[in-house]
Amino acid sequence: MAEKRTAFTYPDVGATRTTFPAGYQRLRHRRGIGHGRDLFEQAAEHIFAFGMQKGVGIFEHADTETAEAGTELTVRLGIGSIGISAPCRVVYVLHEPDRRGFAYGTLPGHPEIGEELFAVEYDPTDDSVHGLVTAFSRPGAWYTRLGGPLVHGVQRWIAHRYLNTLPTSN
């Protein structure tokens, strides 16, 4: 008997891979972290081990050690004992020669509705390596609707912090 999975909270599952859908806030941060194929591989390993979420301090639990399509995970958003658990599921993983990472989408109980991609890119033309975080989202709870632009500002701030967790080279 097949396991029944909780549905995502949005219809545009996988859209971080292509064109973001209308009706969502959009976020894209890309930053150079250094040079070399070795750095690219290290950063990919970090991302797949939920290193960005752990490095920012929001990782709570995942049902696999590394990101795989279908992995369910929970991040915890908040400060100290005041916080909200936010369930997600990995939508897809990228295992391309010059691009690695994964995207997760929101499940019921998450304060936002949408999807976020965490990736590293290697440019063989100049040997450069870039971290990338992209997302589309909209409020999924009354308190995120009430927070408006402040919530989007926090999302941008966390995206910058995600990139700061990546290994770098000089």
Disulfide bonds with the S-S distance in Angstrom:
none
